[in-house]
Amino acid sequence: MPTIAPGETQSKSDGAAASILSGDNLVVADYSKQKDLAFAYIKLITSKDEQLNYQKTFGDLPANSEALASLTDPKLKPVADAAAKSKATPFTGAWGDIQPGPA
């Protein structure tokens, strides 16, 4: 995974990263009529216990860092270690369109 953005010559972060972090965004629109309920739902599904339950059921890695760190499967340790050393990176759905092409 790139640690230097396309078009840049060096990373803008403070140090090397094992990878970049990315994921799916959860958003509550400003015009939502049930904001409290929506935020409660987000809090629930991103909680450590629910993330561990989801991981056990579907095999996806937890998005919650505390849940990820608590995994005991030795096959997942390298992934969890890399995530701990990763840097959050702004992402756009147009990533494929802005990646540098072959020279």
FENZI-V481135 format. One record per residue. N is the residue number from 1. RES is the residue in one small letter. SS is DSSP state (H for helix, E for strand, L for the rest). PHI is phi in whole degrees, 0 to 359 (999 if undefined). Layout:
<<N & RES & SS & PHI> <N & RES & SS & PHI>>
This chain:
<<1 & m & L & 999> <2 & p & L & 288> <3 & t & L & 250> <4 & i & L & 244> <5 & a & L & 294> <6 & p & L & 305> <7 & g & L & 88> <8 & e & L & 257> <9 & t & L & 255> <10 & q & L & 208> <11 & s & L & 289> <12 & k & L & 269> <13 & s & L & 271> <14 & d & L & 265> <15 & g & L & 119> <16 & a & L & 287> <17 & a & L & 238> <18 & a & L & 288> <19 & s & L & 191> <20 & i & E & 250> <21 & l & E & 263> <22 & s & L & 211> <23 & g & L & 169> <24 & d & L & 263> <25 & n & L & 272> <26 & l & L & 248> <27 & v & L & 229> <28 & v & L & 248> <29 & a & L & 294> <30 & d & L & 300> <31 & y & L & 272> <32 & s & L & 301> <33 & k & L & 272> <34 & q & L & 237> <35 & k & H & 302> <36 & d & H & 301> <37 & l & H & 293> <38 & a & H & 296> <39 & f & H & 293> <40 & a & H & 296> <41 & y & H & 296> <42 & i & H & 298> <43 & k & H & 299> <44 & l & H & 296> <45 & i & H & 287> <46 & t & L & 259> <47 & s & L & 291> <48 & k & H & 305> <49 & d & H & 298> <50 & e & H & 289> <51 & q & H & 295> <52 & l & H & 292> <53 & n & H & 296> <54 & y & H & 297> <55 & q & H & 297> <56 & k & H & 295> <57 & t & H & 284> <58 & f & H & 251> <59 & g & L & 85> <60 & d & L & 287> <61 & l & L & 289> <62 & p & L & 295> <63 & a & L & 275> <64 & n & L & 281> <65 & s & H & 297> <66 & e & H & 294> <67 & a & H & 293> <68 & l & H & 299> <69 & a & H & 293> <70 & s & L & 272> <71 & l & L & 297> <72 & t & L & 250> <73 & d & L & 291> <74 & p & H & 299> <75 & k & H & 292> <76 & l & H & 267> <77 & k & H & 302> <78 & p & H & 300> <79 & v & H & 291> <80 & a & H & 296> <81 & d & H & 296> <82 & a & H & 296> <83 & a & H & 297> <84 & a & H & 294> <85 & k & L & 257> <86 & s & L & 271> <87 & k & E & 243> <88 & a & E & 293> <89 & t & L & 228> <90 & p & L & 304> <91 & f & L & 226> <92 & t & L & 229> <93 & g & L & 297> <94 & a & L & 268> <95 & w & H & 310> <96 & g & H & 299> <97 & d & H & 282> <98 & i & H & 251> <99 & q & L & 296> <100 & p & L & 294> <101 & g & L & 272> <102 & p & L & 298> <103 & a & L & 277>>
